[in-house]
Amino acid sequence: MPTPSAPVVLPPVKPPNLPPVAEENHTTLMSPAGMEEGDGTDWAVVLAVALVAEIGLLWGAACIVLTRRRAALSRAESRAERDRTG
């Protein structure tokens, strides 16, 4: 069985840095992680991007449905014209 050549040294145990506690008469609605400014995207920007993306997707779906309906109507008119003439 091998013996260790040097003793094992563990790092010192330090307490974690805790966020400041709110005063008794002052309540906060933010988590400690969100206390720093400039570390995230503003919620209004996220909401605006989501809204624009949703409108774009709905617009694209409506265009696809409209194109398919026009193509079906065109095919139906062509068949009706062939049946009349021939």
RADARA-V445579 format. One record per backbone hydrogen bond with DSSP energy under -0.5 kcal/mol. NH is the residue of the N-H (numbers start at 1). CO is the residue of the C=O. If there is no record, write none. Layout:
NH/CO + NH/CO
This chain:
10/8 + 14/12 + 18/16 + 26/23 + 27/25 + 34/31 + 35/32 + 39/36 + 46/42 + 47/43 + 48/44 + 49/45 + 50/46 + 51/47 + 52/48 + 53/49 + 54/50 + 55/51 + 56/52 + 57/53 + 58/54 + 59/55 + 60/56 + 61/57 + 62/58 + 63/59 + 64/60 + 65/61 + 66/62 + 67/63 + 68/64 + 69/65 + 70/66 + 71/67 + 72/68 + 73/69 + 74/70 + 75/71 + 76/72 + 77/73 + 78/74 + 79/75 + 80/76 + 81/77 + 82/78 + 83/79 + 84/80 + 85/81 + 86/82
